[in-house]
Amino acid sequence: MRTGRSRNTAGDLHGYRRLLASPTLRWVFTLIILGCVAWLVDIEALLVRLSDLSAQWLILALLISIPQVILSAWRWQLTARHMGLSLPLRTAISEYYLSIFLNQMLPGGVTGDLGRAWRHGTRDAAHGAALRAVIIERASGQAALLLVALATLLIFTPLRHGLIERFEQANLMLGAGTQGQYALLAMALAIMLPGVWVYRHPPHWLHALRRDLRRGLWNRRLWLRQLVSSMAIVLSYMLVFICCARALGESMSTTTLMALTPPVLMAMAIPVSVAGWGIRESAAALVWILAGFPAQQGVAISMTYGAVILLSSLPGAVVLLLGRHVTPRHARG
């Protein structure tokens, strides 16, 4: 009887994982979030903003995306080379465009990255190393974005004060005084303890990831190039976002826009929707409200940004039609 129950439980868990990974569920989730955003903002005012876009600013945003992709592909090549894999820059660029395009078209936002990792590792059975190269390359960018987000949060007073105010309200909801602090401490421990246990008892794949992190990211000859390239890529994303704001005719200062952009970009990394739609707009609405600005202003910029990213990914469709794929080889043993 116990064996039967175990099999049923395993089957239920497998079905639950398949449900969470379902493209249909992600599309539904995306539409629900967009519906919530539509309920939050003034739709008429939003449509008026989107109907009068400046073509010059949109073209500039698209032009900025070109060196952005090239630099991202170079960072991927740099990481892979220090892990012992060969990856020509031209191939890396075409694969990166294809990756961005598939991330825009398919639910989850990481399908394209998994695809380029798989194709990179097809030859010589190097799938594990190729996947870790992509993970490390993306992690480098997210770390740089986190640093920028923390820096702007410390510098930009309105957003910081808005977060502090919401944090205090959440603390009051959890319980006044010591009780609320104990609740927050329990939540922190619940998050940290599993991570500590995994670090003390790492599985085999984590050993390999830590080794490749030292080779491809934390190498003393490499970390500065990784940091500078990742910072430059983050800056290019922020400039595209600012161009979208200018295309809408927003007069908000550039420094203010640069302070509000990183949290919105970080929200896009959450792989629960299609190309970040819904999550990005929700984050923009929340960030703008916290900073004391109209929610529809942030949502309009975010939607324009999403459209620009989609347009900038279209060279990936050409790569897909041409059927090009990576044929890697080990550079050294």
N, C-alpha and C positions, 0 to 999 in steps of 0.2 A: 504493500500500500504506500509506503514511504517513497519507493522508487517512482511509482506512478504520480504521486504528488509532485516530486522533484521535476519529472518530465513536464507535467502540466505547468509548473511554475516557470521552467526554462522556456516553454513555448509561449507563455504569456509575456515574458520579458522580451523575447525575440519579436513578438508581434507589436509590443509597445515601442521598441526601437525602430521597427519599420514604419510605424505610424508617425513617430517624431521626424523621421527622415523623408516622409512622403512629400513629393513636390506639390501635390494638391493641398496638403495641409499648410505648406509654406505660402502658397498663393492666397489661400483663405486668410491666413494670419496677416499677410501684407495688406489685403483689402480691409480687414477689420481695423488695423492700425490707421490706415489712411482715412477710413470712415470716422474714427475718433478724432483725428486731426481736423477733418472737415467740420465736425461738430464744435470743435474748440475755437476755430477761427471764423472770421467774416468772409464767407465764400465770394460774395460779390466784390468786395474790396480786393480779394486775392486774384480774381479773374481779371479785374481792371489792371492790376499791376502786370500780370503775365501777358496781357494783350498788347503792351507797348514796349517791347524789348528793343534795345539798341543793337543793330547788327555788328557794328564796329567792335563793341566790347565782347560780343560772343565770338567773333573771329579771333580776337586777341586771346581769349580763353582757350580756344582750340589750338592756336599756335603754341601757347605755353605747354600744352599737353604733349607736344612732340618731344622736346628735350626731356620732359618728365619721364616718358616711357623709355627713352634711350638710356637715361641715367639709371633707371630701375633695372633694366636689362643688364647694364654694366655691373651693377651691384650683385646681381644674381651670378653673373659670370665670375666675378671676383671671389664670391663665397665658394662656388663650386670648384674653382681652380685650387684654392687652398685646402679643399677636402680631397684632392686627388682626382677630380673629374675634369674632363675636357668639355668646353662649351664655347664654340665660336660666337663672337659678338653678334654677327648678322643673324645667326640662328636664335640667339637669346632674344633679340629684338622682335623677330617674327613670332616667336613663341609667346613673348610677353603680350604682344598685341592680341594674339589668339586667346590667351588666358583672360585678359580684360574683357574681351567680347563675350566669351562664354560665361564669365561671372555676371555680366549684365543680362544675359538671356536666360540663364538657368537659376533655379532657386538655391539659396544657401550662400551665394557669394564667394564660395571657395572651390567650386567645381573646376573652374579654369586652372587654378593653381595646382589642384590634384592632377589634372590632365597633363600639364607641362612637366610635373615631377615624374609622372608615369612614363611619358615619352622619353624624357631625359635618361631614365634608368633602364630603358628597354634593352639596350645592348649591354652585354657583359653582366647581365643579372645584377645591376647596381640600383635596383629600385629603392632599397632602404636608404642608401647614401643620397640619391637624388631627391627623395622626399625630405630628408633632413636638411638638404641644401636650401630647398624652397622654404621650409619652416624657419630656418635661421635667417634667410634673406627677408622674409616678411616680419619676423620678430625684430630685426634691426630697425625696420621702418616704424613699427608700433612703439618701440622703446623711445625712438626720437620724438614721435608724436606725443607720447606721454610726458616727456621732459618739457616740450613746448607748452603743452596744456597746463602743467603744473606752474611753469614760469608765468604764463599769462594770467592764471588764476591768482597768483600772488601779487601781480602788478596791477591788474584791472580791479579796482575797488568795488564797483557796483555788483559785478558777478560774485565776488567773494562774499560781500555782505548778504546778497540774496541766498547763497548757499548756507551761510551761517544761520540766517533766520529760519530757513526750512529745516535745518538740522535741529535747531532748538525746538521747533514745533514738533518734530518727530520724537524728540526726547520727552516732551511733555505727554505725547500720546502713549509712549511706552510706560510712562510712570514718572512722577516727579521725583527729583533728587536722587538718592542712592539707588532706589529701585530701578530707575531708568538706566543708570550707569551700569548696574549689574546685568541688565538685559542686553545692553550693547556689548559688554564684555563677553557674555555667553555667546552672542552671535559671532564675535571676532574669533573666539576659540573654536567654535564649530567650523569656521572657514579655515583656520590655520592648522589645526591638529592633523587633518588628513594629509595636508601638504608636508608637514614635518615627518609623518610616518613614511610617506613615499620617498622623501629625501634620505631617510635613514635605512630604508629597505628598497633601494631602487631596482626595478625590473631590468631585464637585459636591454630593452630598447632605450631606456633612460641612460644607461651606461654609454651606449653608442652616441646618443644625443649630446651628452656632456662632453664626450671626447671631441665630437665635431664642432661643438661650440667653441672649444679652446682652439681648434684649428681654423675655423672659418669666421669667428667673430671676436673672440677675446685675445687673439694673438697680438702680441705687443707691436708687431710690424704691420698689423692690419686694422686694429680697432679705430685708429684715427680716420682712415679712409672710409671705413664703414659709417662712422659717426658723421663725417662731413657730407658724404653722399646722401645719407638718410635725412639729415637736416635740410639739405638742398631740395630733396624730393618733397619733404613736408612743406617747405616754403612755397614750392610750385603749386601744391594743392591749395594752399591758402590764397595764393595769387589768383588762381582760377575762381575760387569762391568770391574773392573781392571783385573780379571782373563781372561775375554774375550779378552781384549787387549793383555795380555801376550800370550794367545793361538794363536793370530795372529802374534806373534813375535815382537810386538811394543816395542821399547826401551824407550818410553816416561817415564819420572819419575813418581813415584807413587803419589807424591804430585800434580803434574800437572793434572794427570788423576782424582784425587779426586776433584780437583777444577772444572773440566769441566763436571763431571758426573751429579751433582744435577739438572742443568737446563734441561738436557735431560730427566731425570726421571720425572721432573715436567710436561713436555710436554705430557707424557704418560697418565696423569690424564684427559686430554681433551677427552671426550667421543664422538668422531666424526668418529672413524675408527674402524677397527677390531684389537683388542689386542694391540692397540698403533702403529701398523705397518703404516709406512708413516709419521705419526706425529713425532714419535721418530727419524726416520732417517732424516727428515727435520730439526728437532731441533739440532741433532748431526752435520749435515752439517753446519748449521748456527753458532753454538757455536764454532766449530773448525775454521771456517773462521774468526770469530771475534777475536779469540785468535791467529790468524796468522799461523794456521796449515792447511794441505791439507784437503779438504772436504771429499774425499773418505776414508781417515783414520778414521774419526769419523763415517761415514756411515757403514764401514766394522765392526767396534766394535759394533755399535748399532744393526746391523743385527745378529751378533753372539749372542749378549745379548738376542735378541728376541727369537732366536732358543733355547737358554739355558732355558729361562723362560718357553717356551712351553714344553720342555722335563721334567723340574722339576714339571710341573703341572700334569703329567701323573698318579700319584697316585689318583688324582681326578677322572680319568676315571674308576679306580677300584671301588671307592666309588659309582660312578654312576651305574656301573654294579651290585653291591651288593644291590643297592636300599636302602641304609641307609638314614635316615632322623632324624631331631631333634624332640624330644618330650619334650618340656620345661614345666616347672611349675613355679609358682611364689614362690620365696623364702620367701618373706614377703609382707605384705600388703602395 
